[in-house]
């Protein structure tokens, strides 16, 4: 799975001008399932994100995790994280999981983040969404479960 994390002071997602998810301080998590991903992959990614130390401690150092700060997560499906830009000028998306599998893994991932104690809001899988955020830092981290 791939994820793009943005530490935010606030973020929201809307579909057709209706807000479907909104958080204050925490992480905006854009997530994409790949064809070889499994529930075990989603478990590992959820644990990594919830425990990744991206938040400032009392000394201003990034030493605290989302779990430690009590921050929230806004999870948005983002198949374009699987873009193949190796040929031409139009990205291909054959590296993304097929929609049925991707939806199941996205929903499983969201449930895992919730089970890890994080207040979680979401977008709508497959919808045309408008995402708004105030990036805190800015801090933006790319994760790929296949990366070494």
ABEGO torsion letter per residue (X at the ends): XBBBBBBBABBBBBBGGBBABBBBBEBBBBBBBBAABBAAAAAAAAAAAAABBABBBAAGBBABBAAAAGBBBBBBBBAAAABBAABEABBBAAABBBAAAAAAAAAAAAAAAAAAGBBBBBBBBGBBBBBBBBBBOBBBBBBBAABX
